[in-house]
Amino acid sequence: MISNPFTDPKWAKKTVAIIDRWVDFVSDKTTRPIANLVRLVVFGLIALVAAITIIVLALVGISRGLNELLDIWLTRDDAVWVSYFILSSIFVAIGAWLMRKRYPSKQD
C-alpha cells in the first residue's frame, strides 16, 4: 500500500508504479482487445476487396483468353458466343455440384 509521503523517500516511485500497474491492467482488458478487433476487421476488408478484384480480373482474363484461342479456328463472332457458352456451361456445372453439396446425404 502507499505509505506516508513525509516519512518514505520512495513514496513518489511507489505511487507511480501503482498507477502504472493499474493503467496497464485497464489497457490490457479494454484497449488492446478493441485494437485487435479493429485490425481484424480492417485487414479482413482489405483481403476481401483484393480477393474480389483478383477473381474478377481472372474471369475477364479467362474469357479474353478463350476468345483469342477460339478465334484461331472460328470467326470472331462465333468465337465470342462459343466462349460464352463454354464458360457458362462450366459455371452451371460448378453451381449444380455446389447445390448437391448443400445438404449432407441421408444414408444411414
ABEGO torsion letter per residue (X at the ends): XBBBAAABAAAAAAAAAAAAAAAAAAAAAAAAAAAAAAAAAAAAAAAAAAAAAAAAAAAAAAAAAAAAAAAAABBAAAAAAAAAAAAAAAAAAAAAAAAAAABBBABX
